[in-house]
């Protein structure tokens, strides 16, 4: 259980950071992180970090698939975790 929590902590920090990095690159007009990469990190467990980063950095908030997709992926992750690790 501890390994799963550490994994989710790390992947969410990565998701949050990627949103900040991509926003900074967008402002500078530099090479960007692909949307597929951002969603891959979200699917791998970083949806909460991506959502928090998206709102904090005000990045990708006008894209409906980010605005609704990231929280939806997070909800699926919560349901999966609750089903895999039920309370005893």
Chimera marker file (.cmm) of the C-alpha trace (Angstrom):
<marker_set name="trace">
<marker id="1" x="0.000" y="0.000" z="0.000" r="1" g="1" b="0" radius="0.5"/>
<marker id="2" x="2.832" y="2.404" z="0.848" r="1" g="1" b="0" radius="0.5"/>
<marker id="3" x="4.462" y="1.814" z="-2.534" r="1" g="1" b="0" radius="0.5"/>
<marker id="4" x="1.215" y="2.712" z="-4.305" r="1" g="1" b="0" radius="0.5"/>
<marker id="5" x="0.907" y="5.953" z="-2.331" r="1" g="1" b="0" radius="0.5"/>
<marker id="6" x="4.523" y="6.929" z="-3.036" r="1" g="1" b="0" radius="0.5"/>
<marker id="7" x="3.987" y="6.177" z="-6.735" r="1" g="1" b="0" radius="0.5"/>
<marker id="8" x="0.874" y="8.374" z="-6.871" r="1" g="1" b="0" radius="0.5"/>
<marker id="9" x="2.662" y="11.168" z="-5.032" r="1" g="1" b="0" radius="0.5"/>
<marker id="10" x="5.572" y="11.123" z="-7.479" r="1" g="1" b="0" radius="0.5"/>
<marker id="11" x="3.439" y="10.864" z="-10.640" r="1" g="1" b="0" radius="0.5"/>
<marker id="12" x="1.198" y="13.713" z="-9.473" r="1" g="1" b="0" radius="0.5"/>
<marker id="13" x="4.195" y="15.942" z="-8.786" r="1" g="1" b="0" radius="0.5"/>
<marker id="14" x="5.375" y="15.143" z="-12.307" r="1" g="1" b="0" radius="0.5"/>
<marker id="15" x="1.930" y="15.985" z="-13.748" r="1" g="1" b="0" radius="0.5"/>
<marker id="16" x="1.788" y="19.286" z="-11.858" r="1" g="1" b="0" radius="0.5"/>
<marker id="17" x="5.314" y="20.166" z="-12.966" r="1" g="1" b="0" radius="0.5"/>
<marker id="18" x="4.649" y="19.323" z="-16.607" r="1" g="1" b="0" radius="0.5"/>
<marker id="19" x="1.703" y="21.724" z="-16.665" r="1" g="1" b="0" radius="0.5"/>
<marker id="20" x="3.909" y="24.498" z="-15.279" r="1" g="1" b="0" radius="0.5"/>
<marker id="21" x="6.733" y="23.732" z="-17.695" r="1" g="1" b="0" radius="0.5"/>
<marker id="22" x="4.377" y="23.640" z="-20.682" r="1" g="1" b="0" radius="0.5"/>
<marker id="23" x="2.777" y="26.941" z="-19.656" r="1" g="1" b="0" radius="0.5"/>
<marker id="24" x="6.200" y="28.581" z="-19.367" r="1" g="1" b="0" radius="0.5"/>
<marker id="25" x="7.165" y="27.257" z="-22.787" r="1" g="1" b="0" radius="0.5"/>
<marker id="26" x="3.868" y="28.472" z="-24.271" r="1" g="1" b="0" radius="0.5"/>
<marker id="27" x="4.492" y="32.002" z="-23.007" r="1" g="1" b="0" radius="0.5"/>
<marker id="28" x="8.022" y="31.995" z="-24.451" r="1" g="1" b="0" radius="0.5"/>
<marker id="29" x="6.945" y="30.418" z="-27.741" r="1" g="1" b="0" radius="0.5"/>
<marker id="30" x="9.333" y="27.518" z="-27.169" r="1" g="1" b="0" radius="0.5"/>
<marker id="31" x="8.972" y="23.804" z="-27.965" r="1" g="1" b="0" radius="0.5"/>
<marker id="32" x="5.909" y="22.412" z="-26.165" r="1" g="1" b="0" radius="0.5"/>
<marker id="33" x="5.000" y="19.243" z="-24.329" r="1" g="1" b="0" radius="0.5"/>
<marker id="34" x="2.469" y="17.336" z="-26.409" r="1" g="1" b="0" radius="0.5"/>
<marker id="35" x="-1.106" y="16.986" z="-25.199" r="1" g="1" b="0" radius="0.5"/>
<marker id="36" x="-0.710" y="13.222" z="-25.622" r="1" g="1" b="0" radius="0.5"/>
<marker id="37" x="2.176" y="13.277" z="-23.140" r="1" g="1" b="0" radius="0.5"/>
<marker id="38" x="0.125" y="15.266" z="-20.635" r="1" g="1" b="0" radius="0.5"/>
<marker id="39" x="-2.754" y="12.803" z="-20.914" r="1" g="1" b="0" radius="0.5"/>
<marker id="40" x="-0.360" y="9.843" z="-20.672" r="1" g="1" b="0" radius="0.5"/>
<marker id="41" x="0.913" y="11.133" z="-17.332" r="1" g="1" b="0" radius="0.5"/>
<marker id="42" x="-2.703" y="11.642" z="-16.231" r="1" g="1" b="0" radius="0.5"/>
<marker id="43" x="-3.672" y="8.079" z="-17.226" r="1" g="1" b="0" radius="0.5"/>
<marker id="44" x="-0.644" y="6.713" z="-15.377" r="1" g="1" b="0" radius="0.5"/>
<marker id="45" x="-1.974" y="8.214" z="-12.152" r="1" g="1" b="0" radius="0.5"/>
<marker id="46" x="-1.097" y="11.907" z="-12.356" r="1" g="1" b="0" radius="0.5"/>
<marker id="47" x="-4.564" y="13.259" z="-13.117" r="1" g="1" b="0" radius="0.5"/>
<marker id="48" x="-4.863" y="15.117" z="-9.802" r="1" g="1" b="0" radius="0.5"/>
<marker id="49" x="-1.483" y="16.797" z="-10.266" r="1" g="1" b="0" radius="0.5"/>
<marker id="50" x="-2.326" y="17.701" z="-13.864" r="1" g="1" b="0" radius="0.5"/>
<marker id="51" x="-5.683" y="19.141" z="-12.800" r="1" g="1" b="0" radius="0.5"/>
<marker id="52" x="-4.167" y="21.171" z="-9.976" r="1" g="1" b="0" radius="0.5"/>
<marker id="53" x="-1.381" y="22.400" z="-12.271" r="1" g="1" b="0" radius="0.5"/>
<marker id="54" x="-3.853" y="23.237" z="-15.002" r="1" g="1" b="0" radius="0.5"/>
<marker id="55" x="-5.851" y="25.427" z="-12.621" r="1" g="1" b="0" radius="0.5"/>
<marker id="56" x="-2.860" y="26.940" z="-10.809" r="1" g="1" b="0" radius="0.5"/>
<marker id="57" x="-0.995" y="27.917" z="-13.976" r="1" g="1" b="0" radius="0.5"/>
<marker id="58" x="-4.212" y="28.682" z="-15.908" r="1" g="1" b="0" radius="0.5"/>
<marker id="59" x="-3.049" y="26.401" z="-18.660" r="1" g="1" b="0" radius="0.5"/>
<marker id="60" x="-5.253" y="24.371" z="-21.015" r="1" g="1" b="0" radius="0.5"/>
<marker id="61" x="-8.364" y="25.501" z="-19.126" r="1" g="1" b="0" radius="0.5"/>
<marker id="62" x="-10.203" y="26.490" z="-22.323" r="1" g="1" b="0" radius="0.5"/>
<marker id="63" x="-9.861" y="23.029" z="-23.840" r="1" g="1" b="0" radius="0.5"/>
<marker id="64" x="-12.948" y="21.025" z="-22.883" r="1" g="1" b="0" radius="0.5"/>
<marker id="65" x="-11.093" y="17.736" z="-23.074" r="1" g="1" b="0" radius="0.5"/>
<marker id="66" x="-8.641" y="18.977" z="-20.427" r="1" g="1" b="0" radius="0.5"/>
<marker id="67" x="-11.215" y="20.848" z="-18.349" r="1" g="1" b="0" radius="0.5"/>
<marker id="68" x="-13.457" y="17.793" z="-18.020" r="1" g="1" b="0" radius="0.5"/>
<marker id="69" x="-11.101" y="14.953" z="-18.986" r="1" g="1" b="0" radius="0.5"/>
<marker id="70" x="-8.495" y="15.375" z="-16.264" r="1" g="1" b="0" radius="0.5"/>
<marker id="71" x="-11.019" y="15.412" z="-13.379" r="1" g="1" b="0" radius="0.5"/>
<marker id="72" x="-12.835" y="12.449" z="-14.970" r="1" g="1" b="0" radius="0.5"/>
<marker id="73" x="-9.610" y="10.454" z="-15.125" r="1" g="1" b="0" radius="0.5"/>
<marker id="74" x="-8.965" y="11.333" z="-11.476" r="1" g="1" b="0" radius="0.5"/>
<marker id="75" x="-12.453" y="10.118" z="-10.517" r="1" g="1" b="0" radius="0.5"/>
<marker id="76" x="-11.786" y="6.802" z="-12.267" r="1" g="1" b="0" radius="0.5"/>
<marker id="77" x="-8.483" y="6.482" z="-10.383" r="1" g="1" b="0" radius="0.5"/>
<marker id="78" x="-10.213" y="7.095" z="-7.055" r="1" g="1" b="0" radius="0.5"/>
<marker id="79" x="-12.830" y="4.439" z="-7.839" r="1" g="1" b="0" radius="0.5"/>
<marker id="80" x="-10.138" y="1.951" z="-8.856" r="1" g="1" b="0" radius="0.5"/>
<marker id="81" x="-8.118" y="2.592" z="-5.707" r="1" g="1" b="0" radius="0.5"/>
<marker id="82" x="-11.174" y="2.256" z="-3.499" r="1" g="1" b="0" radius="0.5"/>
<marker id="83" x="-12.079" y="-1.045" z="-5.157" r="1" g="1" b="0" radius="0.5"/>
<marker id="84" x="-8.521" y="-2.403" z="-4.961" r="1" g="1" b="0" radius="0.5"/>
<marker id="85" x="-7.937" y="-1.327" z="-1.364" r="1" g="1" b="0" radius="0.5"/>
<marker id="86" x="-11.273" y="-1.531" z="0.448" r="1" g="1" b="0" radius="0.5"/>
<marker id="87" x="-11.499" y="-0.346" z="4.033" r="1" g="1" b="0" radius="0.5"/>
<marker id="88" x="-11.240" y="-3.070" z="6.600" r="1" g="1" b="0" radius="0.5"/>
<link id1="1" id2="2" r="1" g="1" b="0" radius="0.2"/>
<link id1="2" id2="3" r="1" g="1" b="0" radius="0.2"/>
<link id1="3" id2="4" r="1" g="1" b="0" radius="0.2"/>
<link id1="4" id2="5" r="1" g="1" b="0" radius="0.2"/>
<link id1="5" id2="6" r="1" g="1" b="0" radius="0.2"/>
<link id1="6" id2="7" r="1" g="1" b="0" radius="0.2"/>
<link id1="7" id2="8" r="1" g="1" b="0" radius="0.2"/>
<link id1="8" id2="9" r="1" g="1" b="0" radius="0.2"/>
<link id1="9" id2="10" r="1" g="1" b="0" radius="0.2"/>
<link id1="10" id2="11" r="1" g="1" b="0" radius="0.2"/>
<link id1="11" id2="12" r="1" g="1" b="0" radius="0.2"/>
<link id1="12" id2="13" r="1" g="1" b="0" radius="0.2"/>
<link id1="13" id2="14" r="1" g="1" b="0" radius="0.2"/>
<link id1="14" id2="15" r="1" g="1" b="0" radius="0.2"/>
<link id1="15" id2="16" r="1" g="1" b="0" radius="0.2"/>
<link id1="16" id2="17" r="1" g="1" b="0" radius="0.2"/>
<link id1="17" id2="18" r="1" g="1" b="0" radius="0.2"/>
<link id1="18" id2="19" r="1" g="1" b="0" radius="0.2"/>
<link id1="19" id2="20" r="1" g="1" b="0" radius="0.2"/>
<link id1="20" id2="21" r="1" g="1" b="0" radius="0.2"/>
<link id1="21" id2="22" r="1" g="1" b="0" radius="0.2"/>
<link id1="22" id2="23" r="1" g="1" b="0" radius="0.2"/>
<link id1="23" id2="24" r="1" g="1" b="0" radius="0.2"/>
<link id1="24" id2="25" r="1" g="1" b="0" radius="0.2"/>
<link id1="25" id2="26" r="1" g="1" b="0" radius="0.2"/>
<link id1="26" id2="27" r="1" g="1" b="0" radius="0.2"/>
<link id1="27" id2="28" r="1" g="1" b="0" radius="0.2"/>
<link id1="28" id2="29" r="1" g="1" b="0" radius="0.2"/>
<link id1="29" id2="30" r="1" g="1" b="0" radius="0.2"/>
<link id1="30" id2="31" r="1" g="1" b="0" radius="0.2"/>
<link id1="31" id2="32" r="1" g="1" b="0" radius="0.2"/>
<link id1="32" id2="33" r="1" g="1" b="0" radius="0.2"/>
<link id1="33" id2="34" r="1" g="1" b="0" radius="0.2"/>
<link id1="34" id2="35" r="1" g="1" b="0" radius="0.2"/>
<link id1="35" id2="36" r="1" g="1" b="0" radius="0.2"/>
<link id1="36" id2="37" r="1" g="1" b="0" radius="0.2"/>
<link id1="37" id2="38" r="1" g="1" b="0" radius="0.2"/>
<link id1="38" id2="39" r="1" g="1" b="0" radius="0.2"/>
<link id1="39" id2="40" r="1" g="1" b="0" radius="0.2"/>
<link id1="40" id2="41" r="1" g="1" b="0" radius="0.2"/>
<link id1="41" id2="42" r="1" g="1" b="0" radius="0.2"/>
<link id1="42" id2="43" r="1" g="1" b="0" radius="0.2"/>
<link id1="43" id2="44" r="1" g="1" b="0" radius="0.2"/>
<link id1="44" id2="45" r="1" g="1" b="0" radius="0.2"/>
<link id1="45" id2="46" r="1" g="1" b="0" radius="0.2"/>
<link id1="46" id2="47" r="1" g="1" b="0" radius="0.2"/>
<link id1="47" id2="48" r="1" g="1" b="0" radius="0.2"/>
<link id1="48" id2="49" r="1" g="1" b="0" radius="0.2"/>
<link id1="49" id2="50" r="1" g="1" b="0" radius="0.2"/>
<link id1="50" id2="51" r="1" g="1" b="0" radius="0.2"/>
<link id1="51" id2="52" r="1" g="1" b="0" radius="0.2"/>
<link id1="52" id2="53" r="1" g="1" b="0" radius="0.2"/>
<link id1="53" id2="54" r="1" g="1" b="0" radius="0.2"/>
<link id1="54" id2="55" r="1" g="1" b="0" radius="0.2"/>
<link id1="55" id2="56" r="1" g="1" b="0" radius="0.2"/>
<link id1="56" id2="57" r="1" g="1" b="0" radius="0.2"/>
<link id1="57" id2="58" r="1" g="1" b="0" radius="0.2"/>
<link id1="58" id2="59" r="1" g="1" b="0" radius="0.2"/>
<link id1="59" id2="60" r="1" g="1" b="0" radius="0.2"/>
<link id1="60" id2="61" r="1" g="1" b="0" radius="0.2"/>
<link id1="61" id2="62" r="1" g="1" b="0" radius="0.2"/>
<link id1="62" id2="63" r="1" g="1" b="0" radius="0.2"/>
<link id1="63" id2="64" r="1" g="1" b="0" radius="0.2"/>
<link id1="64" id2="65" r="1" g="1" b="0" radius="0.2"/>
<link id1="65" id2="66" r="1" g="1" b="0" radius="0.2"/>
<link id1="66" id2="67" r="1" g="1" b="0" radius="0.2"/>
<link id1="67" id2="68" r="1" g="1" b="0" radius="0.2"/>
<link id1="68" id2="69" r="1" g="1" b="0" radius="0.2"/>
<link id1="69" id2="70" r="1" g="1" b="0" radius="0.2"/>
<link id1="70" id2="71" r="1" g="1" b="0" radius="0.2"/>
<link id1="71" id2="72" r="1" g="1" b="0" radius="0.2"/>
<link id1="72" id2="73" r="1" g="1" b="0" radius="0.2"/>
<link id1="73" id2="74" r="1" g="1" b="0" radius="0.2"/>
<link id1="74" id2="75" r="1" g="1" b="0" radius="0.2"/>
<link id1="75" id2="76" r="1" g="1" b="0" radius="0.2"/>
<link id1="76" id2="77" r="1" g="1" b="0" radius="0.2"/>
<link id1="77" id2="78" r="1" g="1" b="0" radius="0.2"/>
<link id1="78" id2="79" r="1" g="1" b="0" radius="0.2"/>
<link id1="79" id2="80" r="1" g="1" b="0" radius="0.2"/>
<link id1="80" id2="81" r="1" g="1" b="0" radius="0.2"/>
<link id1="81" id2="82" r="1" g="1" b="0" radius="0.2"/>
<link id1="82" id2="83" r="1" g="1" b="0" radius="0.2"/>
<link id1="83" id2="84" r="1" g="1" b="0" radius="0.2"/>
<link id1="84" id2="85" r="1" g="1" b="0" radius="0.2"/>
<link id1="85" id2="86" r="1" g="1" b="0" radius="0.2"/>
<link id1="86" id2="87" r="1" g="1" b="0" radius="0.2"/>
<link id1="87" id2="88" r="1" g="1" b="0" radius="0.2"/>
</marker_set>
